[in-house]
Amino acid sequence: MPGPLNGIKIVDLTTVIAGPYATQTLGDMGADILKVEPPGGDIMRAPGPARSPGMGAAFLNCNRNKRSIALDMKSAEDLARLRELIADADIFIHNMRMEAARRNGLDPETLLARHPRLIYCAIVGFGQDGPYRDRPAYDDVIQAASGWAALAERSGDAPVYAPTIVADKTTALFAVGAINAALYHRAVSGEGQAIEVPMFEAMVSFLAVEHLGGRSFEPALGESGYSRVLSRHRRPYRTADGFIAVMPYTAAHWRALFQAAGREDWAAEPALNDGAARAAMIDTLYERLAECLLDRASAEWQSILDRIDVPCSAINTLDDLLDDPHLKATGFFEAVEHPTEGRLVTTKPPIRFSRTPCAITRQAPSRPR
């Protein structure tokens, strides 16, 4: 059966990662995506290893299930062609600055006046009601502005960026959820609407869930930040032959682990039975955990921890995942043939629908002419 968004037409005027990852996800769900690129192609075509120019790995991994055309926004003829495409679409999504959108007549007021059933989605750096609205924004900028980079200082390190494009990809998923909600509203009411998805606000919201902490209250009941996550001792733990991830969370987890390590004294600690008391001594608990793990190999600990039901994992590299037995059993990675790039490895859509399954029907488009 076709995906849940079968029949939905999307004109995608986005570049780099946030917009393309959002529309790829919608395309996996069955939407018909027409990617509109500038004459030189999406800037994200260049980075990474490639078999041919303009077909880099990162582009291939966030632009499947799309067709592509090249239009020059400086050309009146091409701009008119874009407006024709939007007139026939259910959704128009872009990540231009709004000043540029208005200059080209692609602002929500203009398009919704002409097409009241259109769902208009703008991914912007900053909310358009605030003083930062015209600032340029890329992932590193948003990681810094949102407080993400500075979190490392709370555990004794210098500010650091996550080694993944976390702000772009998180914002993309906010956009996917918002677009699907707007489609439901239109199905009920017949009305389209404009959606603004600001990267800055999306990431602050994302971090505030746990890290607003004591500042969630007025007056404040303490400082911001979630102490367990910010503990300087929270990291992969060294074993006799490598490292392992272990996360005792409940009192039962901690007791079982300390008993397995032969530390009945720590297992009998009264504070383990109280969540607030455990949180107050989290640095001590993590230090004890690190000490417990040193004298056995990672595989031995994995077997012990699985048996006593304490959450744990091997420290996989990205290369390890290609041979991971669980991912092999689920068929998560699959080899596909690209019409111009040859044999590729891709990931299946991670979401499963029982009635309207996601599918990969086409690979990322070659550079449009």
N, C-alpha and C positions, 0 to 999 in steps of 0.2 A: 504494500500500500504506500501511497505517497506520504511525505512528511506532513506535520501539522500545519505548516505555512504554505503548502502547495497552492499555487494560484496567486500568491502575493507577489507583486512586482516592486522591486526596489531599484531606484537610481542612486548609485553610490559614488559620491564625489569626495571620497576620503583618501588620505595618504598615510604613509608610515605604518603605525601599528594599531592604535586605538580604534579608529574607524574600520580598517580592513578586518581586524579580528572580530569586531562586532558583526559585520556583514557576513563574514565567513560562517560564523555561528548560526546566523539566520538562514544562510544558504544551506547549511547542513540540515536545517529543519524543513527544507523544501522550498524556500523562497527563491524566486527568479531574480538574480542579481546582475545588473548591468553596471560594471565598473567604468567610470569616466576618468580617463587619465589625461594629463597634459601631453603635448606632442613628444616630449622627451621621456615620458613614462613616469610612473610613481617613483619618487626618490628612493623608496625602499627596495627597488629592483636591484640596486647596485651592491649593497653590503653582503658579505659572506661568500663562501665558496660557490662557484657556478660552473656549469658546463658551457654555457654560452652567455654573452653579454646581456645584462638586464634580466637574468633569471636566477638571482641569488637565492640561497636557501631560505632566508627569512621571508622573502616575498612568496616563495612557493608554499610556505607553511601558514600563511594567513590570507591566501587569496584563492583557495579552491572554490568550486561551485559558483564560479562567476564567468560571465562573458565580459569583454572589454572593448572599448572604443577610445580613440583619441580625439579630444576637442580642445581648442585653444580659446580660453576665456577672453583673450584680447580681440578675438574675431567676432564681429557682429553676427556673421552667418552661423558660426559654431555655437554662440550663446543662444541664438534663436533655436537651433537644433536641440540644445539642452533643455530649453523651456518646453519644447514639444515632447521630449521624452518624459519630463516631469508630469506633464498633463495626462499622460497615459499610465502613471505609476500610482501605487498605493502609498509608498514611502519614499521620501527624499531625505538622504542623510549626507551631511558634509562636516568637515572640520576646518573650514575657513574661519578667519576672524570675521566677526559680524559686520564690521565696516566694509570689508571686501564683498560680503554677501549683499549688502544693501546697494553698494555701488553697481553691482551687476544685476540688480532686480531679483535677487535670489533670497531676499529676506522673508521671514514668515508672514508678515502682514501682506506683502504683495502676493505671494503664492497662495495663501489660504483664502484671500479674497477671490481669487480666480478658481481655486480648486478646494471647496470647503470640505471634501472628504479626505484630503491629503493628510498624511501623518508626516510632519516635518521635524527632523531630529538634527540638532546642531550640537556637536561635541566641541566644547570650547575650553580654553585653559582655565578661565576664571568666570564666575557668575557675572552676568551682564549688568547687575544692579550695583556692583561695587567698583571702587576706584582702580582695581587691577584689571578691569575688563578688557583693555586693549593690549595687555602684555602678551608677548609670545610665550609659549609653554611647550616644553618637551619633558620627557620622563624624568630626567635628572633634576630639572628645575622644580617639578612638582614634588619629587621625593624630598627635596630640601625645604620647600615652602610648607609642606603639609606636616612637618615634624618627624617624618620617617627617618631621614638621615641622622638627625640629632639623637634618636633613641639609643644609638650605640654609646653615646657619652654617659648615659645613665648606668651602663655596666662597665665603665672605666676605659672605653676606647675612644678614638677620635670619631667624628661624624663619618658615616660611610653610606654609600648607596647599596641597595640590594643588587646582587649580581644577576638580575633579570629585569625586564622592562615592566616592573610591577604596577606603576601608576597607569600606564597606557592600557595594560590588559585588564586591570581592575575596572577602570572607567568603561572599557568595552563591554564588560558584563553588566554594569549599571545600565548602559544604553540598550542592551538586548532586553533586559527586564522591562525597561520603560516602554520600548517599542511594542512589545507583546501586550503590555497593559493597555496601551493606546489602541491597539487593534481590537481588543475586547470591548473597550469603550465605544469604538466606532461601530462594532457589530451590534451593540445594544441601542445606540443613539443615532447612528448614521452620520455622526460628526467626526471630522478630523480635528487635529490640534497640533500645536507646536510643542516640542520637547527641547529643553536645554539640559545638557549633561556636562557640567563643569568639572574638569579634572581635579582642581584644587579642593572644591567642596566634597567631591566624591571620596577623595583620599582622606580628608580630615574626618569625614563620617566613618570611613572604614577603620581608622585607627582609634577613634573615640570610643568604640564599643567597649574595649577593655582598658584603654590607656587614659580616658578622662578621669578614672579613678575617684579620688577624694574630691576632685573639683566638680564632680557631678552634683554636689550639694551646695546650697547657699544658706549660711556661710559654709565654706569648704570644711570637709571632715578629714582632710589630709592632702597630700600632694597628688599630682597627676601621675599616671604610670601604674602598670600592673606588676607588682613586685616579683611574682614568680617568673614571668617572662623576661624581666629586666635583670634578674640575678646574674652576677658575673660568673657564677658557677654553672649556669645553664648552657650546656654545649654537648656535642658528642663526647662520650667518655672513653678514656684509654683503657684497653684490656691488655692481657699478656702478649697479644700478637697484633693489635690494631686498635680499632675504635668501634663503638656500638652506640646506638641511640636507645635510651631507656627513659620512660616517663611514668614513674609511680605517681598516681594522682589521688587515690583514695587511701584511707587509713589501712584498709585490707591490703592494698598494693604494697605500701611501705613495710608493713609487718611481714608479709610473705617474702619480700626481697631480703630484708635484714636477716630473717630466719634462714633463708637459703645460703646467705653469706656467713652463717655461724655467729651472727651478732644478736643474740637473744636480749642483751642489755638494751640495744637500740630499738629492737622490736617491742620491748616493754615500755618504751617512753610514753608516759600518759598524754603528752601533747599531741601524739599522733591521732588521737580519737576526736580532736576538735579542729574543724576546718580553719578557724581563725588563728588558732595556736600554731597549726602547721604552716600557715602563710607567714606568720611572724618569725618562724625559724627556718625559712626556706633555704637560706644560704648554708646553714649548718647541715640541713638534710642533704642538699646537693653535694656538699663536701664529703659527707659520710658515704653517699652513693658512689662518688668517684673512688674513694678508698676501697670500697667493697669489690669493685670490678677489676682491680688491677691484677689479681693472681690467677685468673682463668682466661682461656682463649675466647674470642668473640663467638665462635660457633657453639662452644660449650654453654656460654651464657645465654645464647639464643634458645637453645634447647631447654635450659632450666627455666627461663622467663616465660617461654611458651607454656610449659607445664604448669607453672603457678599463676598463669594468666595475668602477667604484668606487661603492659604495652611496651614493645621494643621493636627495633628494626636494625638490619644491617645498614651500614653507611654506603649506599649505592652511588656509583658514579653514573653519569648520563649514559656512558657506554654500557655499563652493567645492565641498564634497563632494557636494552635491546634483546638481552637473553634472559630476562626475568621470567621465571616459570609461571607466575600468575598472569603477567601480561601476554605471555605466549598462549596460555589456556584460554584467555578471553579474546585472542586475536586482535589485540589493541594496535600493534604495529602491523602494517601490511605493505607488501610490495605492489606498486602500480606502474603502469606504463604511461608516461607523459608523451603527447604527440610530437614534441620537439626536443625534450630533455632526456628521453629514454627512461630507464628503470629508476624509480624513486622509492624511498621508504617514507610512509606517511602514517599519521595516527588516525584511528577511527574517532568519530565524534564520541565523547565520553558519556553523553546523556542517552538513556534508552527510553523510548516510548513503546508501550506494548501494542498499541493500535496503529500508530502513525510513525514508523521508525525514521530516524535520521539516515541519511545516505550521502555518499560521495558520488556525484554523477559526472563531474568534470574536474580536471586538474586546473591549476592556476593558469590564467591566459598568457600566451606569449605577448611580447610587446606589440601594442596596436599600431597600425600604420595610418 
